[in-house]
Amino acid sequence: SLPMTSSLCIYSALFMGFAWRVQPRNYLLLSCHAFNEAAQLYQLSRGYAYQQELKARGETATDAFSPLAFGSLLAMGAGSVIFGSQIQNVVLRAGMPQRVRDFMQHPAGPFTFHFWAPSWKWMLSVSNLVDFNKPVENISTMQQTALCATGYIWTRYSFVITPVNYNLAAVNVCLAITGTYQLGRKLKSEWEKQQASTAQKE
């Protein structure tokens, strides 16, 4: 899926920035997302080339993807990183309630990677929520196991870094819950199949 691949490109780019700015600095996370960024960009280029090939043959492309929109989004993100502090200063000069001002100035607020990286991660949890009624045979045991582990580990990680990141904790709690539910459905189905197979043999 080109839309999902492009989203994962942005996801990894955000977490590369997060890994560099968080304390303690996380080089393992940075290297993982750098590798994933390269892999997803390669897949994106392959998918787009295939999309153009289909169009040249007069066939309908299965995925809608606009390089212009993708590039514009990346440019906006780069601009936010470069000019984020200036934009924040302009916003803070506007009249606003103190709670809103505190949120805007928070070390994990909307002018930081600490806010946008976990916010983008919500798409993984939302995808799992959308798939709640997905046929069990289409659920990947390995994928859901990985999502569960990610959710539980990162929930803890969210509270031992600086700044403490409640948004990151919330998205990973949701990911752990949805992943556990989907994994439970899959394991229950496999157990029921095994029991039915055993009963037939008897």
Backbone torsions as a table, in degrees:
resi	resn	phi	psi	omega
1	SER	NA	117.5	-179.5
2	LEU	-65.0	-42.5	176.9
3	PRO	-59.2	-41.8	179.6
4	MET	-68.7	-39.8	179.3
5	THR	-63.2	-42.5	178.5
6	SER	-66.0	-35.6	176.8
7	SER	-65.3	-38.8	179.0
8	LEU	-68.7	-29.7	174.7
9	CYS	-62.7	-46.3	179.8
10	ILE	-67.5	-39.4	178.4
11	TYR	-57.2	-48.3	-178.8
12	SER	-69.6	-36.6	177.7
13	ALA	-62.3	-41.8	178.5
14	LEU	-64.3	-42.5	-178.3
15	PHE	-74.6	-22.3	171.4
16	MET	-64.4	-45.0	176.5
17	GLY	-64.1	-40.5	178.1
18	PHE	-60.1	-47.8	-177.0
19	ALA	-61.6	-32.7	-178.5
20	TRP	-76.9	-34.0	-174.1
21	ARG	-92.6	-22.5	-178.4
22	VAL	-69.2	153.7	176.1
23	GLN	-118.2	126.6	-1.3
24	PRO	-71.1	147.0	-179.7
25	ARG	-58.0	134.5	-172.3
26	ASN	-109.1	93.0	-177.3
27	TYR	-71.6	-32.0	178.0
28	LEU	-65.0	-46.1	177.9
29	LEU	-61.9	-41.4	179.0
30	LEU	-60.4	-46.4	-178.3
31	SER	-67.5	-38.1	177.9
32	CYS	-60.6	-46.2	-177.8
33	HIS	-75.5	-27.5	174.2
34	ALA	-65.2	-42.2	177.5
35	PHE	-63.8	-45.6	-179.3
36	ASN	-64.5	-37.2	178.5
37	GLU	-60.8	-45.7	179.2
38	ALA	-63.0	-42.6	-179.3
39	ALA	-65.0	-44.2	-178.1
40	GLN	-68.7	-37.7	177.1
41	LEU	-64.2	-38.2	177.1
42	TYR	-64.4	-45.3	178.7
43	GLN	-63.4	-37.2	179.2
44	LEU	-64.7	-42.3	178.9
45	SER	-64.9	-38.9	177.7
46	ARG	-65.5	-44.1	-179.8
47	GLY	-64.4	-40.7	-179.9
48	TYR	-68.2	-39.1	177.7
49	ALA	-61.6	-40.4	178.1
50	TYR	-66.6	-39.7	177.7
51	GLN	-59.5	-44.6	179.3
52	GLN	-66.9	-34.7	177.5
53	GLU	-63.8	-41.8	177.6
54	LEU	-62.6	-43.1	179.6
55	LYS	-63.5	-38.8	179.7
56	ALA	-64.0	-30.0	178.7
57	ARG	-87.6	0.6	179.2
58	GLY	81.1	15.2	179.2
59	GLU	-97.3	158.8	-179.1
60	THR	-83.5	129.3	177.8
61	ALA	-70.0	137.6	-177.3
62	THR	-74.0	-29.2	-178.1
63	ASP	-120.6	138.2	176.0
64	ALA	-89.8	123.7	179.0
65	PHE	-146.5	130.3	179.6
66	SER	-117.3	113.5	176.2
67	PRO	-59.0	-33.4	179.6
68	LEU	-64.6	-46.2	179.2
69	ALA	-64.7	-42.2	179.5
70	PHE	-63.4	-45.9	179.3
71	GLY	-64.0	-38.6	179.4
72	SER	-64.5	-39.9	179.0
73	LEU	-64.9	-42.0	177.7
74	LEU	-64.8	-39.8	179.1
75	ALA	-64.5	-40.1	177.3
76	MET	-63.2	-41.4	178.6
77	GLY	-63.8	-43.6	178.5
78	ALA	-63.5	-40.7	178.4
79	GLY	-63.6	-37.9	179.0
80	SER	-65.4	-37.1	179.2
81	VAL	-67.8	-45.0	-175.5
82	ILE	-71.1	-42.9	-174.1
83	PHE	-109.4	16.6	-175.4
84	GLY	-57.9	-43.7	-177.5
85	SER	-67.4	-37.8	177.7
86	GLN	-66.0	-41.8	178.7
87	ILE	-64.4	-41.3	179.1
88	GLN	-60.9	-42.6	179.6
89	ASN	-62.7	-39.9	178.3
90	VAL	-64.1	-45.3	-179.2
91	VAL	-62.9	-41.5	-177.1
92	LEU	-69.6	-19.6	177.0
93	ARG	-74.6	-17.0	178.2
94	ALA	-76.9	150.1	178.0
95	GLY	-70.5	130.8	-179.4
96	MET	-157.7	156.0	177.2
97	PRO	-59.6	153.4	-176.6
98	GLN	-61.1	-36.6	180.0
99	ARG	-64.3	-39.1	177.9
100	VAL	-66.9	-42.0	178.4
101	ARG	-61.6	-42.5	178.1
102	ASP	-61.3	-40.5	178.4
103	PHE	-64.2	-43.0	-179.6
104	MET	-65.2	-30.2	-177.7
105	GLN	-94.7	-3.7	-175.4
106	HIS	-63.6	143.3	179.1
107	PRO	-58.7	-21.1	175.8
108	ALA	-115.6	30.4	-178.0
109	GLY	-82.2	-175.6	-171.6
110	PRO	-69.9	-2.0	176.4
111	PHE	-104.2	20.6	-177.3
112	THR	-132.9	158.9	172.4
113	PHE	-62.8	-29.3	-176.5
114	HIS	-63.7	-21.1	177.3
115	PHE	-91.8	-49.4	-170.7
116	TRP	-75.9	-31.3	178.8
117	ALA	-62.2	-53.5	177.6
118	PRO	-67.6	-30.8	178.4
119	SER	-62.5	-39.9	178.7
120	TRP	-69.8	-28.4	179.9
121	LYS	-67.8	-18.9	179.1
122	TRP	-57.8	-25.1	-178.4
123	MET	-62.5	-31.0	178.0
124	LEU	-67.0	-43.2	178.7
125	SER	-67.0	-40.7	178.8
126	VAL	-63.7	-40.2	178.3
127	SER	-60.1	-40.5	178.3
128	ASN	-68.6	-35.2	177.3
129	LEU	-66.2	-41.4	178.9
130	VAL	-63.3	-31.6	-177.1
131	ASP	-88.3	15.0	-177.3
132	PHE	-58.9	-32.3	-179.3
133	ASN	-102.8	15.5	178.5
134	LYS	-63.6	138.7	177.7
135	PRO	-53.5	135.9	-174.3
136	VAL	-58.7	-35.1	-177.6
137	GLU	-66.9	-16.4	178.7
138	ASN	-93.6	0.7	179.2
139	ILE	-86.0	131.3	178.2
140	SER	-90.0	119.3	179.7
141	THR	-61.7	-45.0	-178.6
142	MET	-63.4	-42.7	-179.1
143	GLN	-63.2	-46.3	-178.0
144	GLN	-70.2	-32.5	175.0
145	THR	-63.4	-42.6	178.7
146	ALA	-64.1	-41.4	179.7
147	LEU	-65.8	-39.5	176.9
148	CYS	-60.9	-50.1	-178.4
149	ALA	-60.7	-43.3	177.7
150	THR	-58.6	-46.7	-178.6
151	GLY	-60.4	-48.3	-177.2
152	TYR	-68.5	-44.7	-177.8
153	ILE	-66.2	-44.7	-176.7
154	TRP	-73.1	-25.0	174.3
155	THR	-61.2	-45.6	177.4
156	ARG	-65.9	-43.8	-178.5
157	TYR	-58.1	-34.0	-177.6
158	SER	-59.9	-24.4	-176.0
159	PHE	-100.5	-4.0	-178.8
160	VAL	-112.2	6.7	178.0
161	ILE	-105.7	167.4	174.9
162	THR	-120.6	123.1	-2.5
163	PRO	-77.2	151.8	173.0
164	VAL	-58.1	134.8	-170.8
165	ASN	-121.1	99.4	-177.3
166	TYR	-72.8	-31.4	176.1
167	ASN	-63.3	-43.8	178.0
168	LEU	-63.9	-40.0	178.0
169	ALA	-63.6	-44.5	-177.2
170	ALA	-63.0	-45.3	-178.2
171	VAL	-65.5	-33.7	-179.2
172	ASN	-79.2	-29.9	171.6
173	VAL	-61.5	-45.7	179.2
174	CYS	-62.5	-42.4	179.8
175	LEU	-64.2	-40.8	178.8
176	ALA	-64.2	-42.3	-178.5
177	ILE	-66.7	-48.8	-178.5
178	THR	-66.1	-39.3	178.5
179	GLY	-65.1	-40.8	178.6
180	THR	-64.0	-41.0	179.0
181	TYR	-62.4	-48.4	-178.7
182	GLN	-65.4	-40.1	178.3
183	LEU	-65.2	-39.1	177.3
184	GLY	-62.4	-41.7	176.9
185	ARG	-60.3	-44.5	-177.8
186	LYS	-65.1	-47.0	-178.2
187	LEU	-66.2	-37.8	177.3
188	LYS	-62.5	-43.3	179.5
189	SER	-63.6	-43.2	-179.9
190	GLU	-64.7	-40.0	179.2
191	TRP	-65.1	-42.1	179.6
192	GLU	-64.5	-38.5	177.7
193	LYS	-64.8	-41.2	179.8
194	GLN	-65.0	-40.7	178.8
195	GLN	-65.4	-40.6	179.4
196	ALA	-66.1	-38.5	178.8
197	SER	-66.1	-40.3	178.7
198	THR	-64.9	-41.7	-179.6
199	ALA	-64.5	-37.2	179.8
200	GLN	-67.2	-38.0	-179.6
201	LYS	-67.1	-32.4	179.8
202	GLU	-76.0	NA	NA
